Amino acid sequence: MTELIAPESPSIHSLQKPLTLPGGLTLPNRVVQAPCTRNRATADLSPSAGASDYYAARAEAGLLITEATLITPDAQGYLDTPGLFLDSHVAAWSVVTRAVHDRGGRIFAQLWHTGRISHSHWSGCQPVSASAVLDPILRRQAGANTLYNEMPRALSSDEVWGVVALFRRAAQRALDAGFDGVEIHGANGYLIEQFLRQHTNRRDDDWGGSTAGRSRFALEVVRACLAVWGPGRVGLRLSPAAYFGEMQWREGDNETYINLLQNLAFEAIAYVHTGVVEDKFYAELGATSSAFLRQHWPGVLIGNGGYSPESAAQQVAKKSFDLIAFGKLFLANPDLVPRMFARAPLLPYTAETMLGLR
């Protein structure tokens, strides 16, 4: 029998308050469904037939953010991850957005380029990155095959602009599919973070060599997506603590993130989202990830990383962040929001949880 998590006594009232994002989109509560990779895409990388039920069942969240969604087939690094680069993808995602809207929800598409984490097994081509720096650790399964990371090649300056254009094209497809906005995946060791980090960005051109150079790619992607969506409909996920994908921290990396956040203050983005498994203290930041971002980002901040409803509510009440994203709890509890607000028991996430998803 599955054990239930009994809600604790502290108030979660702060999570029940609405919030209006820059640009005017009002969220009825402070609870966000975190982007959770499900590996359920079809052969052409469209979302599966069950995706509409999956997202609609969670539509009572203030905001849903989709699983990471590829902007190009060249960026595929994991089994059965969906895309937004074909007309068939737009049609399939349109079914999802209609189902969410029919339930009164709001949904952003998370746009994703894996960079050096892509693999020729799926993409058919050599991975690309800011510089030719191998991640020797990460490995994945493809059926019975173990895939080891491949040496990426450095993108030329013209190719970097080409990737910016791919993000813009995917943002347009998200608009065509009926999404309410997009989140740019700039966290967790993928391409945008590969440009932000000195470990993976060893360039000496306009896309590297300085804090401004390393933050430029992220800014240009944000601007390209804003050109499609307008103010308040583009978010950005960042993980300033180098913890994923063998992203090694270097002295000066914090200054790159500070430069990026300072420049983002002049762009009309919806929010910044903390991309971290556990929002703990990181010595290199001198703070937790969310506290570091809050210190340098004046806008809407989504917290994330191992919070319970009660601890998240306390942080929202203290204005440590404005919204809270739950991943595993939402996977285990499609009706997480009404359960939380009714103080009903919550199902814990288990290894069997993912097996039951469609």
N, C-alpha and C positions, 0 to 999 in steps of 0.2 A: 504493500500500500504506500502511495506517495505521501511523504510528510509535507504538511503545510507550514508555511511561515506565518506565524501570528503577528499582526501589526503591533507595534509598540505603542506606548501611551502618548508620546509627544505629539503636538498638533502638526498637521500638514496643511494648515489653512493657507500658508503662503503659496503653495502649489496650485491652489484653486483660483487664484486671481488672474484675470485676463491681462494680456500684454499686447500692445500694438507695436509692430515692427516699423522701422523707418520705411516710408513709402506707403503705410496705411493698412497693411494686412494685420488684422486683429486675431490673436490666438486666444481661445477661451480659457486656457489654463497654461501652466508653466511646464507641462510634461511633454517631452519630445521622445519619439521613437528613434533611437540611435540607428545609424546605418549598419545592417548586419548581413554580411555575405551569406547567401543561402545555397549557392551551387546547384541551382534548379533550372537553369536556362535550357532552352530547346537547342536543336542542332544548329540553327542559324543565329543563336545567341539572343533570341527574343525571350522576354520573361515567360515563365511557364503558365499554363492555363490556370493553375491554382494561385497565381500571384495576386489576382484581383480579390479573391476571398481572403488571402493572407493580410493584405494591406487594409481592406475594408473592415476587417474584424478589429483593427486597432485604430480606427478613425476617430475615436473619442480623445485621442491625444491632441494637445494643442497644435503639434506639428509632427507629421511623419517625414522621415528622410529615408529614401530608398537605399537598398543595398548598393554598393559601389557599382557604377555602370560605365562600361568602356566607351571611350570616344573614338576608338579606331581598333580594327582587328589586330593591328601590329602590337597593341599594348596588352594582349591577353597573357596572364601569368598564372592563372588558376583554372581549374576545371569548371565548365558550365557557368561562367559569369556573364550576365546580360550586357547588352550594348545599346547604344543610341546613335548608330551611324548608318542604318538602313531604313528604308520606308517601312519594311515589315516590323522593325522595332517600334517605330512611331505608332503603327496600328495596334500592336500588342500592348504598349504602355497606355494607349488611349483607353483601352478596356479597364486598366487598373485605375487610372485617374477618375474615370466616370464612376466606378464603383465606390471610390473613396468620397467623391463629391456627393454621391447619392446618400451617403451616410453622414453628410455634413462636415467632412474632414478637409484638411489642407495637406498637400504633399509636395515636397521638393525632391528633385532628382539629384543624386550625388554623381558628379562627373569625375572620371577617373582615368589617369594614365599611369601605369605601373612603372614605366621607365625600365631600369635595369632588372626589375623583378619579372619582366615579361620573359617568355620562353619560346624558342623556335618550335617546340613540340606542338604548340597551339598556334602561334602567330606565323610560323613559316619563315621568320627572318631574325636576324641578330638583334638582341635588345639594344636600346639606345639610352643615353643618360647625358648628364651635364659633361661628364668626363669618363674616360675609360678606366673605371675603378670597379673591380669585381667584389661582389658580396660572396665570400666563400662558405658561408654558413647555411643560409636558407635553402631548404630542399622541400619538394612537394611530391605527392603521389599522383600518378596518372594511371589508374588501374593498378596493374602489378608492377609498373615501372616507377622507379625513384628518379626524379629529375633534379639534377644539381644546377645551380646557377651558372649562366654563361657570361663570358666577358662582354660587357656592353661596348659599343662604340660611341664616341662623343658626337653629339649633334653639331652640324655646322650652324653658323648664325642664321642662314636662310632657312634651315630646317627647324630651328627654334621658332621662328616666325610661323612656319608651317604648322607646328603643334599648337601655337596660339590660335591659328585659324581653325584647327580641328575642335578645340574647346568651344569656339564661337559657333561652329556648325552644330555641335551637339547641343549647345544651349538653345539654338533655334529649333532643333528637333524636339527638345523638351517642351518648348512653348507650343509647338504644333501638336504635341501629344496631350496637352491639357494640364500640364503641371502648374503649380502655383509659384514656382521659382526653382532655382538650382543651388546646390551646394558644391563648391569646388573642393575636391579631395587634395588638400595640401599637406597631409599628415602621414604618419606611419611608414616612412621610408620610401614612398613612391616618388614619381618624377619631380613634382614641385619641391618636395623636401630635398631631393637630390641636388637641386639647384641652390637651395638655401644653405646647405651644409658645406663647410670647407673640406671635409673628408671626401666628399663626392664631387665637389665643384672646384676644380683646379685650373679653371680657365683664366685667361688674362685679357679677354675681350670685354665687350659691353655687358655680357651675361655672367660675369664673374670678376674676381680680382679685388673686390671691395664690398663693403656692406650693401651699398646701393646696387652694385652689379649683381650680387647674389640674390637680392630681393626683387630684381627687375622682372624676371620671368613670372613670378607669382602675381605681381602687379599688372603685367600686361594681360595675363589670363583673366584676372578680375575685370579689367576694363573691357576686354572683348565680350565677356558675358553680360556686363552691364549695358553694353551697346545694344544687346538684344532685348534684355529684360527691363531696363530702366531701374530707378532707385528702389531699394528695399526688397529686391527679389533675388539677390545673389548673396549666399553665405560662403564662408571659407573655413575649412577645418585645418587646424594646425596642431602639431605636437612639438612644442619647443624643447622638451626633454628628449634627447636622442636615445630612444629605447627600443626601436623596432627596425627590422631589416638591416641589422648591423650598421646602423647610423652612428658613427663615432662623433662624440662632442669634441670641438676644438675651441681654444681660447679665441674669442671674437664672435662665436656663433650667436651668443645672446644679443650682441649689438646688431647683427643682421636681422634678427626677429624684431628688435626694437625699431629699427629703421623701417621694416615692412609695416609694422603696426602704426607707426607715426604717419606713414604715407597713406595707409588705408583709412585713416581718420578723415582724409579729404575726398574719399570715394564714398558713394552712397550705398554701402553694402548693408545687408540685413543684419548680419551678426558674425561673430567669430565663434567657432566651436572647438572645444578642447578635445583633441584626439589622443586618448590615453586609456590604458586598461585599468590602472589604479592611480587615482589622483593623490599621490603621496609626495613627500618632500624629496626634491632632487637637489643634491649638493651643487651641481653646476648652475642651477637656476637660483639657488638660495631661497627656494620657495616650492610650493606645489605648482603644477602646470597651470591650473586655473588662477592661482594667486599671481603668478608671473604675468599671465595675459591680462588679468584685471588691472595690474599696476600700470600697464603700458597701453591698454585699449579702453577708450572711453565709451564705446558703444555697447550694444547688446552682446552678452556673453552666454554661451551654452556650456554648462559644466557637465562633466562626464567622468566615469572612472571609479566604479565600485561603491557608489553611494546607495544607502537604503532610502526609502521614501522619507523616513524621519530625518536622517542626517542631511539629505538634500534640502528638505524644507527649512531646516535650520540655516543652511548656507544661503538659500534664496532670501530668507528673512533678514539675514545680515548683509545682503547685497554682495556676497562673494561672487555670485553669478546670478543671471536673471532667469534662466531656464535650465532644466536638468534633463539630460538624455539618459534613458535606460535602454540597455541592450538585452541582456540575458533575462531580466524580469519580464520584458515584453515578449520575448520568445516563448517563455513558459506560461504567460498570462495574456492572451489576446485582449481580454477585458481588464487590463491592468488599471486603467484610469478609474472606472467606476468601482472596482474592487478597493483601490487605495482610498478613494474618497468616502466609501462606505465603511472603511476600517475592517474589511473582510479579510480572511486569511489569503495568503498568496502562495501559489505553487512555486517550489524552487526549480531552478534550472538544473537539468540532469543531462547525461550523455544521450538519453533517449529522446530528449526534447526535439533536437534537430531531425531525428529520424521521422518524426510525425509531421514535419512541415511538407507542404506541397509546392 
